């Protein structure tokens, strides 16, 4: 019942907002729906914490420590993003960037996007996972093009084509997975259930599973934004509304990586080798290096942090591919702290862009003097995302680095180069924006600071102290990630 409530709230909210999303009280409905989803997510997580794995809905839904952790994170970030978007989107409408009809469209698609991600995380069916990922893609394509400018439409089109091709590759990989599973489990939907597949993974044909993982890696890797499948991500982030950039970076990339990790478990069980891990390590390390050096030449602030997201998803992918308890624990923690930090950064970036009515970094200056909370929010967000202690990103990256030095020492220098270049690039680009006099184009703005402060405080706490229940939760999730 809790699970159905969790999914039903966002879907019901999307339907309601499709009719009243342009009214004055629509942002409040969006916030209340997101809050209710978060409460239901907490209740579901508590049930899993107390009783362990849950299978519900006639085996249609499957909840364990791994996916309920991501579902709770998804519901929390979507709630804080809804709070942020209330004032942000009102400013956009007041300044003529969007009309009332598109506000209704925005609110409805926002809730539909949250529903699609939660369905992808909680379903037990590999086919339904693919459908939910496609639904998430379609809803965000429409949101990226919300402003209807030529560049926004171009970004949405690129997003649709590249992710459409990618998701088609994932579909073929899913078909191959079913082809291998039906020989063991028989025809029908039973051969598509994660729970059934994990029990018989050692009996699945290893050659077919290896081939399936290549297509799944390309397909879902496109959604993760891994290099060289990443070209849609910077454009989508820079042209879409800032709240959508926050949930794209903080949530959707995690959901796609979740699908990859589940597939990796099956392939490892079938082949008895670590070849899927090597593939993930290769894509992850390439993403870290390419994204880090790409940061140096960005002029648009949202594009720059989009490349930062590519880098950090590369770190998590590399860690999951590396395997082992330390690396996997670090990857799970990294997904959490990256989601919280990057969404907080996009919140401050959105306010800074509105104050200067531009996203060009050369024109954004004097944030410390113009709006100290926005300026310091951006600085602390960057300090956190580059892995400075005592923020949680430092802890997760330190765990992953430790595991790399132990299990893949030859890759340690490349990993450190990527981290070092990203560190230098972000501070080089952000320092001029927050310092100096207030430029004439800067306008006063009433910013929403609570979501930013809440996210950064949580990231700081996770860097200093991890509660016992969260540590136990992560250790249980590590076991699920390692099969």
N, C-alpha and C positions, 0 to 999 in steps of 0.2 A: 504493500500500500504506500509506504514512504517513497519507494522508487517511482511508482506511477505518479505520485504527487509531484515529485521533483521534475519529471519530464513534462507533466501536464501543465504546470504553472506557466512555464515559458511559452508553450504552444498556445495556451489559452490567452496569455497576455498579448501574443502576436496577433491573434484574431481580433481581440478587443481594440488594439491600437491601430489595426488596419482601418477601423471605422472612425476612431476618435483621436488618432495620432496627431492631428493638427490643432487640437483644442489647447487652451491654456493649461489645463490640468494633465495633459498627456505625459509630460516629463515625470510628474509625480506617480502616475500609473506605471510608467517604465521603472521607476525606482522601487516602488512597492512590489512589483512583480519580481524584480531581481533580488530584493531582500527576502521575499518568501522562498525563492529558489535556493538562496544561500542557507536559510534556516532548514529547509528540507535536506540539503546536502550535508549539513552538520548532523542532522538526525540519522541519515543513512550511514555516514561515517562512524557514528557512535554505535550503531547496530553491528557493523563489521568489526569494530574494535572489541566489542563485547563477545560476539558469537562467531567471528571468523567469516569465511567465504559464504556468500549468499547466491543461490540460484532461484530465480523466480519467473513467473509468467510462462510456465510450461517449457522451461529451459531457454526461453527467449532472451532473458536478461541474466547477466553474470556479474557479480560484484565481488572484488577482493581488495586487498590492501593497496594494490597498485592503481587500479583504475578509480577507486573511490577517492583516493588522495588527489588525483587529477581532476575528478568531478567537483570536489570541494573547492579546489583552487580556481577552477573555471567559474563556479558560481560566485566566489568571493570577488574576483577581479571584475567580473561582469557587473556586480553590484556597485563597486566603487567607480567603475567607468560610467554607469548610468547616473550616479550622483554628479560626477564631473561634467557629463554631457548636458545636464540640465541648463547650467549657465552658459556653457560654451556654445551649444547649438542655438540658444536664444540670441546670443550676440551675433551669430552668423545670419540668423533670420532678420534681426533688426538692421543689419548692414546690407541687406539685399542679396546675400550670396545664395540663399535658398528661399523658396516660398513655402506657403502652408501645406500645399499638397505633398511636396517633397519631405516636409517634416513628418507627415503621417507615414510616408513611405519609410523614412529613416527609423522611426520608432518600431514599426512592425517588423522590418527586416532585422533590426538589432535583436529582438527577442527570438525570431526564427533562427537566427545564427546561433544563439546560445542553445536553443533546443537541439539543433543539428549536432553541435559538438558534444552535448551530454548524451545524446543517443549513440553517437559513434563510440563514446567511452564505455557505456554501460551495456551495449548489446552483446549477446553471446554468439551472434551469427556473423561470420566473415562477410557474407554478402550484404547484410544490412549495414555493416560498418562501411562498406564501399558506398552504398547509397547515401548514408548520412554524410560522408565526406563530400560527395557530389552536391548534396543539398547545401552544405556549408560553403562550398565554392560558389554556387549560383547566387546565394544570398549576399555574399561579400562582393561578388562582381558588381551587383546592382548598387551596393553601398559605395564602392570605390568611384563609381561614375555619378555620384549624387550631385555634384556641382555642375555637371553637364558642360564643362568647358572642353575644348578640343583635346587638351592634354589629359584631362580626367577620363574622357571616353577612350582615348588611345591606351591609357594605362589599364583600364578595365578590359579592353579588348585583348591586350597582351596577356593579362592575367587569365582571361577566359581561355584563350587558345593554348597557352603553355600548360596551365593546370588541367585543361581538358585533355590534351595529349597525354600528360602525365597520369591522370586518373584512368585513362584508357589502358595504359600499360599496367596499372595496378589491377584493373579488371581482368586482363589476360593472366596475370600472375595468380589471381584468385581462382580463375577457371582451372589452371594447372594444379593448384592446391586441391581443389575439389576432385579433379581427375585422379590424383594420387590417393585421396582419402576414400573415395567410393569403393576402391578395391578392397579396403579393409573394413569400412563401416557400412558399405552398401549404399544404394542410391537413396536420394531424398535429403531433406534438410538436416538430418542427423550428422551428415558428413561435413557440414559447414559450421558446426558449433565448436567454439574454442575449447570448451571443457572436454569434448570427445576427442578432438584432435590432439590435445596435450597428453591424453592418456595413451594414445596409440602412436605417438610421434616416432618411436623407435621402429615401428613396423611400416612406416611410409617409405615409398620408393625414393632413395636419396638423390638419384639423378634428376628426377622430376622436381623434387623440392628445391634442389640447387638452382635449377633453371627458373622456377617460380620466384625464388627470392631475388633474382636479378631484375625481373620485371617489377616486383613489388618495391624493390629498392629505388628503381627509377621513378615509379609512379608516386609512391608516398614520399620519396626523397624530394620530388618537385614541390610537394606541399610543405615540406620542412624548410625548403629554401636552400638546399645544399648545392654547392658549386659542383658542376657547371649548370645546374638546373634552376638557378636562382634569379634569372633576369626579370621575372615578373615582380619580385618582392620590393625592390627599391621604388619602382614606379607606383605600385599600388599604395605603398606607405606615403609617398610624397603627395599624391593627388587626392586621396580619399580624406574624409573628415578625420580629425585627430583622434576622437574616441575609437574609431574603427582601426586606426593604426595601433592603438594600445591593445585592443583585443586580438588583432591579427598577430602581433609580436608576442604578446603575453600568453595567448591561449591556443590559437589554431595550430601554430607550429608544434606545440606540445602534443596535441591530439594526433597529428600525423606521425610524430616520432613514436608515440605510444603504439600505433599500428605496426610500425617497423619492428619495434622491440618484441611484440607478440609473435610476429612472423619469424624473427630470429630464433626464438625459443623452439619453435617447431622444426626449423631447418637444422639447428644444432642437434636436436634429438634424433632426427632422421639420419643425418650424415655421420654423427659421432665425431665431427671435426669442428674446427673454429673458423671455417672459411667465410661464413657470413659475418663474423666479427671482423675479419681482415678487410672485407669490403666496406663495412661501416667505418672502420678506422681510416681507410683511405679517403673516403668521401669527407669524413669529419676533419681530418688534418688539412686537406686541400681547401675546405671551406674556411678554416681558421686563417690560413695564410693569405688567400686571395682577398677575403673580406678585410683583414687587418691592413693590407697595403692599399685597398680601395678607399679606406677611410681618409687617407691623406689627400685625396684629390676631389673630395666632395664639396659642393658649394651650397647645396640645399640641406638645411638642418635635419629635416625628416628623412631624407635619403641617407644622410650620414648614419643616423641611428638605425635605419633599416639594415645597413651593412653590419652594424654592430650586432643586430639580431642574428644575422647569418653566421657571424663569428661564434656567437655563444651557442647557437644550435649545433654548430660544428663541434664545439667542445663537448656538449652532451652526447652527440652521436659517437664521437671518438671514444668517450668513456664507456658507453654501452657496448661498443665494439670490442674494447679492451677486455671487458669482463672482469670477473673477480669481485669479491665483496666490497673492497674499498672503492674501486672505480665505479661500481654500480651505485653504491651509496652516494658517492660524490655526484654522479649524474642525476640522481633523483633530487638531491638537494639543489643542484644547479638549475634544474627546471623550475623549481619553486622560487628561488631567489632571483633568477633572471626575469621570471614573469612579473614579480612584484616590483623589481627595480625598473625594468624597461617601461612598464605601463606608467609608473610614476614620472619617468623622464618624458614620455610623450605628453603627459598632462602639462608639465611645465613648458615644454616646447610649444604646445598649442597656445598657451597663454602668451608666451613671448612672441609668437607669430602674429597673434591678434593685436598686441601692443604696437607692433611695427608694421602691420599689414603686409608682411612679406615673410617668406621662408628662406630668403638668401642670408647666409650667415654674415656676409660682409656688411649688411645693413642693420643687423641686430647688435645693439651696443647698450652699455650703461644699465644693465638689469639690476645691479646692486642698488643703484640710486633711484631708478625708476619704480621698481617694485622689489624690495629686498627679499620677500618670501619666495617670489618666482626665481630670482637670481640665486639665492642660496639653495633652493630646491633643486635647481639644475646642477649646481656645483656638487652638492652631496649625492645627487643621483649619478653623476659621472664618476665621482670617487668610488661609489659602490659598484658600478658596472665594470670598472677597470680592475676590480679586485683588490682595492686598498683595504688593509685591516683597519678596524675590526668588523667590517661588513661581511654579511654571509657569503657573498660571491668569493671573497678571499678564502673562506673555509672550504667551499666546494672545489675551487680551483686547486687549492693546496692538496686536497685528497686525491684529485685526479692526477696532479703532477707527481705525487708520491707513488701512486700505482704505476704511472708511466715509467718512472725511474726504476721500478722494481721489475716490471714485466716487459717493457719495450724501451730499454735505455737508449737505443740508437735514435729513437724518435723524440727524445726529450729536448734536444736543441731546437728542432723545428717547432715544437709546441711552445717553447719559451720565446722564440723569435716572434711568433704570432701574438702572444700575449704582450710582449714588450712593444711591438710596433703599434698595436691597438691602444695601449696605455698612452704612448707619446702622442699619437694622432688625435685622440679625443681631447686631451688637455690642451694641445696646441690650438685646436679649433674653438674650444669652449671659452678659454681664458679671455680673448678679446670681446666676446659677447657679454660677459658679465661685468667687466671692468670699464673704466673710462667714463666720460661725461654722458649725460642723457642727450641723444640726438634729437633734432627738431621733429623728426617723423614719429617719435615715440608718443603714444597716447596713454592716459591713465586707464586702468582696467580693474574691475572687481573680479579677482580670481578666486577659484575654488581650491583652497589649500588643504582641506582635511584629507582627501584621498592621497595626496602626495605625501603628507606627513605620516599618515597611517602606514603606507607601504614602506617608506624608508625606515620608520621605527621598527617595523617587523623584521626587515632585512638586517638592521643593526642588532636586534635581539638575537636573531639566529646566528649571527657571527660571534656573539659573546656567550650564549647559553642556549642549549637545545633541551626543551622539557623532556622528561622521561617518557611520557606517552608518545611524543612525536618520534623520539629515537626508536622506540619499540615498533611503531608504525612503519618507519622507514626500513627497519631490519626485516619486517614481514614482507614489505614490498620488494626488497632485494631478493628474497627467496623466490618470489613469483617471477621476477625479471630473469633469474638464472635458471628457471625451469625446475 
